[in-house]
Amino acid sequence: MQRFGNSGELFIFLKTNLVSSIAERIKEFNSNRLPTYTALKYQSMAENPFRFFRGTCHLFYEDLFHNNALPAYPLSWICGDLHLENFGSYKGENRLVYFDLNDFDESILAPATWELVRMISSIFVGFDSLSIKRRDATQTARFFLKVYSETLAKGKARYLEHETAYGIVRTFLEKISERKQKELIRHLTEEGKNGNLQFRIDRVRFFPLERSLRKALMSHLSQLLHHYRLLKSRFQVIDAAFRIAGTGSLGVKRYVFLLRNIKDPKKHLLIDMKQAPPSSIQPWLTTPQPAWTSEAERVVAVQHRMQNVNPALLSATGFDGNSYVIKEMQPTADKIDFLVIRDRYKDLACVVEDMAFLTASAMLRSAGRQGAALPDELIAFGTDTHWQQDLMDYSTAYAAQVKKDYNAYFKEYKAGFFNQPVKTQPTDKTQPEDKTPPAVKTHPTLKNV
């Protein structure tokens, strides 16, 4: 097993073993996505090393595979892209608000250490981007691993909602619980010419769809409503738009729908429908995976087994040859703002403690399912913590490598490398109506995308 005690050793290994440049690897990975919105992804990744880290999950696991730096056990279901901003609040079908892991696009059966090293690396990269001292980052990372291991060792999954939370997370959930759905609807919509509500197309979060695509999407969802007990004969679809959210998934097809209550027209509902590409971790695993009928089925199945309560309406569907995950739309603001609490270590520790036990609980909850380690194996892993130092060493080295990769990426980005057309640009009818959003037009390095 090859180990790296510092970023210099890791950099030499990567430079020797991976031929393509960082920019080339990124461009190749994103070559089959919608060009206009992939340009927005590149723009977002150029903001700082943490946004770059979020947008390059594929680089992380490719590097981890080549380095062979961590034990490949125990096998567990993982969300695959665990980082500081992959925890947030959502409403379940019981309408209670929960705080949990909330992005399963990369979910897969893999070594538990892979999930952990992604999270610990995110602490070092994220804290550095927030100008939090390295000492605090190291202390926080060790605290995460301590709570994670202790939770595993106890062998009992826990969950977090308003009544079981404390500290800043409790305050956060209280505010979310008090917010009304109509406030969100009012913020995202406007009155149309016919008097009905429609999405406010701001070309930041929402973009217009080509007319025939919009009609086809609305028809598709209208037919699906009959399969949802909570929606059947109660709601009708009145609008649809292309949605922008996140970082890593920018460039995939994602739509948002506005539904109106038939009996009470003043009540509305938002539904998110997101394309599910293959997990970027898959090429680097030899572990047999279930024979999913679609990538969306994979995402939904793993999310069902890892979360205590799932977001309302979570399900899979197919549209125009692609598979999609459907769920009630969750506002992007429903995440802990680390910028606000960066100087309050007690609050940081409180949040990270919750994230740690939620990570362990998700693994315990899905233990023994389709090849995953049994609960007793996870308990033993949590009890024996000798693997933690190797994981810390790799994470600190990789965080330094992320900064180098980001600088190399930023240089190529500014030089216009990502303006050059890739070999296989998709010409899909799902490309929205306006193919050059204002956000792209005003950015000098994206003018030719």
N, C-alpha and C positions, 0 to 999 in steps of 0.2 A: 504494500500500500504506500503510495507516494504522498509525502506530507510537505507542507510549505509553512515555514515559520515566519516569513515576512513577504511583503508585496514584491520585493525584487526577485525572489525565487519564483514566485507565481508568474510574474511578467515574463521572465525568461522562458518558462515552460510554455506559456501561451504563444509567445512570439515564435518559438521553435516548432510547435506542433500544429498551429492553426494558420494555414497559408493565407486565406483571404483577410483583407483589412476589416476593421470594425464597420466602416461605412458599407463595404460590399456585403458583409454578412447581414446587416440590417436591411439593406435594400432588397436583397434576394428573398429574405423571409417575408417581406411585405409586398412582394411583386404581384400577388394575386388579389390584392385588396383594391377597393375603389380609390382611384388616384387622388381625387379631390380631397377626400377625407383622410387619406394616408398623409397627405401634405400637412394637414392639421396635426396629425400625430407627430410628424417630424418637428414641427414648430413647437409643440408642447414639450417634446423631449429635449429641446435645446435650452429650456428655461434654467435647469439646474441638474446636478448629478442624480438627485432623487427621482425627478421626473424621468430622467434617462433610464434609471434602474427599473422604474415601473414599466416602462415601455419596451424593455429588452429581456423579458423572462426567458426567451429562447436562447439568448446568449448565456445567461446564467447557468442553465442546465447543460448546455453544450460544454461549457468550460468545466463544470462540475464532473461531468462524465469523463472527460479527457484527463482530469487531474486525479481521479480515483482516490479522493482524499478522505472519504468518510466510510464508516461501516454501512453495508447495504442491508441492514436489518434494524428493527423488525419491519416487515411489510405492513403498510397501513394505507387506508384511503386518505388521500390528502387533497386539499383544495388546489395545491400546485403553485399558487402565486401568493403565498402568505407574506404580507408586509404590513407596515403600520397603518396604512389606509385601506386595508382589506377587512376592516371590522367596522360595523356600523349598525344603525337601528333600522328596523322595518316592522311593519304590522303583519301579524299572522291572520289567518281566517277568523280567529277568535277576537280580532281587533285589538288585542293587547300588543304593546310595543316591546320588542326584544332587541338585545344587543348581542351580536354574534358575528362569526365569519360570514361574509356576504357576497363573495365572488367565487364561482366554481367553474369558470371557463376552462381552466387548465387541469381540472380534477382528474385523478388517475390513481391506480394502485402502484405505490412506490415505497422506497425506504422512508421511514419516519424522519430519519436524519436529513433527508432532502428538504422536507417541509421546514424543519427547524433552522437549517442553515440559511435558507432564503429569508426567514423572519429575522434572525440575528444580524445578517448582513444588512437588512433594511434599517435596523436600529442604528448601526454605525453610519450608513450612508445618509439616512434621514436626519439624524442628530447633527451630523456635520453640516448638512445643508441649512439647518436652523441655527448654526453657530453655537450649539450646545457643546460643552467641554467633552473631550475624549474620555476623561475620567468618569463623567456621569454616564456616558454611553456604555462604557465597559461595565459599570456597576448595574445599569439597567439591564443589559444583556444577560449578565450572570443571574440577576434576580428573575428574569423571565424563565431561564432554564431551571432554576431552583423550584419555582412554583409549578412549572410544567411537570417536572419529575415527581414532585410530591403529590400532585394530583393523580398522575398515572399510578404511582405506588399504592394509592388508596383504592384504586380500581373502581371508582364510582364517578360517573359523569354528572356534571353540574350544569346549570343554565343560568342565564342572567336576564331578568326583567325588572321592572320598576320596584317591585316589592323585595327583591333579593339583592338589589344593587346598593352601593353606598358611595359616599364621596362624590367626586366630580361626575362619575358615570350616572349616579342616581339623579343628580341635578340635570344632567343632559337628557335622560329619559323622561324626567318630569316635564321639561320644556316641550319635548316632542309630543308627549301625551296630550298636552294642553292645546296643541295646534289643531286647528280644524281643517278638514279636507277642503272646504269651500275657500279657505284662504290660499291654499296651493293652487286651486283651479283659477281663482281670480288673478293670481300672479302670472299664470302661464297662458291665459286665453284672453280673447277680446270678442266683442260682439260683431258678427258678420253682417253682410248686407241684408240677409233674410231674417235677421233678428236672433238667430241661433249663435251659440258660442262657437268659436273656432280657435285653433292654436295661434298664438302670437308668433309669427315667423320672424324671429330676430336675427337669423343667420349666425347665431352664436350657439344656442342650444338646439333650436329647431330650424330645419330647412324645408323648402317646399318640395313636393313630389310631382313627377310628371303625371298628368291628369289620368291617363289610363291605368298607371300603376296604383295611384291612390284609390281608384275605384275598385281594382282587383283586390287590394289589401283589405279594404273595408268590407267587401263581400266575403272574403275568406274568414275574417274574424266574426262577422255576423253569423256565419254558419257554425262556427265553433262555440258560440254562446250557448247553444242548446246542450252542450256537454258539461256546462258548469252549473251546479245546483244553485249557486248564489246569484247567477246572472240570467239564467233561463227565464224568458218571458218577462224580464224585469228591466233590461237595458237595451238600448239600440246604439249602434255606432254612428257618430255624426261627423267625425273628422279623423284625419291621419296625417302624420308628418314624419320626416326623417329626423332622428334624434342623435345628438352628439353628447357623449358622456364618457368619463374615464380617460385612460391613457393607452394602455396596452391593446384595448379592443378597437381603438379608432381605425376606421377603414373597413371594418366589417359592416354588413347591412344591419341597421337597427331602426326600428320604427316605434312610434308612440301613437296611441289611439285615444280619442276622447269619446266616452260613452255617456249617454243621458238616460236617467231613470224615466221609464215610460209613465208611471203613475205620478211621479213627482218631478217634473221637468227642471226644477231648481237644483236637483241633486245630480252630480256627475262623478265619473270614475275615470282614472287614467290607467292604461295597460301598456306595458313595455314588451316588445317582441324583438329579440336579439338573435342574430345568426350565431350558430355554434360551429366554429371551425374545429379541426382536430387539435388535441392538446399538443403544445409545442414540446412537451416532455417526452412524448411517445417515442420519437426516434432514438432516444438515449436510454431506453429501458429494454431489458431482455425479459422482464416479468410478463408472463401471460396475462392478457386482459380479457374481460368478458366480451362476448360477441354482441355488442350493442347494435340495435337496429338503426341508430343514427347518433351523431355527436350530441344532439340535444337530449336524447334519452340518457346518454352518459352523464351529462351535466345535471340533469334533473334527478336521476337515480342516486348519484353520489351526494347531492345536496340534501335529498330526503333522508339519507341515512346518517349524515354528519351533523345536521342541525337538530336541535330539540324540537323546535316548531319552525315550519317553513313559511316563507312569504306567501301571502294570499295569492291564489290562482296559479301557483307554480306548476308548470306542465310543459310538454313538448308538442311541436307541430311541424308540419312541412309545408313549404310554399315555394313554388316555381323551382323545384329541384334542390332547394336548400332546407336544412333543418334549423329550427328556431326554438329558443326558450321563451316562454310566456310567463309573465308575473305582473302583479299590480305594480305600477311604477313607484319607485322609491326616490324621493328627492335627493340630489347629490349632496345637499348640505348636511345630511344626517350622518356626519362623521365627526369624530373628535378633532378639534382644531388644535394641533400641536403647537402652532405658532403662538397661540394665546397663552398656553401653559408652559412654554419652554423654560421659563425662569422659576417655575414652581415644581421642584423635584418631587414633593410629596404627591402632587396631582399626577405627575408623570408615572410615578411608581404605582399609584392606584390603578391607572388605566392599563399599564403593562401587566400588572398582576391579573387583571380580568382577562386580558388577551391570552395570557399563559394558561390559565385554567380552562378557558374556552377551547383552546387548541388541543389540550390533552383530552378534554371531554368529548370533542368531536371524534378523536381517534378511538376512544373507549366505546363510544356509541356505535361506531361502525365496525368494531372488532369482530373477527370471525366471518365476515361477509365476503363471499366470493374470492377467497385467497388471502384475505387480510389475517394478520396474526391474531391469535386468541387473546382474550383478556389477560390470562395469566402470563402470557409472553410480554404484553405491554407493561404489566405490573413489575415483572422482573427487570425490564428495560428502565423503568422509572427508578427502581431501587438501586441499580448498578449505574453510577454516574461517571464512570471512567472515560466515557466517550466525549464528555462535555468540553474538555480542554482542547482536543483536536478540532472540535467544531468552532470553538472561539478563535483558535489560531487561524483557521481557514477564513472565517468571516471577517476578521480584521484585515487579513491580507487581501481578500477579495474586495472589501470596501475601498481600499487604496487603489486597487486595479480599476474599479468602476470610475474613479476620478480620472485616471489616465485614459480610459476608454471614452469617457465623456468629452474630455479635451480633444481627443482625436476626432470624435464625431462632430463636435462643434466646429472645428476647423474645416472639415469637409462640408458641413452644412452651410457655413458662411461662404465657402468657395463655390457653392452652387452645384455640388455633386448630386444632390437629391432632386435637382431640377431636370436632370437628364432622364429621358424616357428609359424605362426598363424593357427587357426583351418581350415580356408577355403582359401587356396592359389589358385589363379586363374591359370588354365592351359589352356591359350588361345592361339590360333595359331597366334595371333597378337603380341606375345612376339618376339621382334627383334632377329636377327640372333645371335649376341654375347650376351649371357645372363649374363655375368659378365664384365661390362665395366671397363676400367682401373681406372676410378675415384673411383670405389668401391674397386677394388683389392688393391689399395694402402692405403686404410683407415682401420686401425687395428680393429675398432669396427664394420666394415661392412663385414668382410671377409666371414662370413657364410650365408649372405643374398642371 
